[in-house]
């Protein structure tokens, strides 16, 4: 991920983590957060490309969304 050999490669990579409790004290707030992240995963991919970031592969986006559906209690 870092120090790619290509002449035009950008040698920096980063990972971000967001912690959300599975059993939400406020389902509405959890739902709002997940809606934002869903927008990032679905609509924000073009922005990533426009900004010369590598977008996530579609199969990974589907895995993430499937996990959300199975993991969060009380959030539609």
CORCORNOR-V441188 format. One line per field, one symbol per residue. phi: phi as a letter, one per 20 degrees, with the letter a starting at -180 (. if undefined). psi: psi as a letter, one per 30 degrees, with the letter a starting at -180 (. if undefined). Layout:
# CORCORNOR-V441188
phi: ???
psi: ???
This chain:
# CORCORNOR-V441188
phi: .dlffffdfeeccbcdccdcffdffcgffffffffffffgfeeffffgfgemeefffgffgffffffgfeeeemcf
psi: elhkfkegkjgkllkkkkkkkejkejeeeeeeeeeeeeeeeeffeeeeeeghlklkkeeeeeeeeeeeefekkgk.
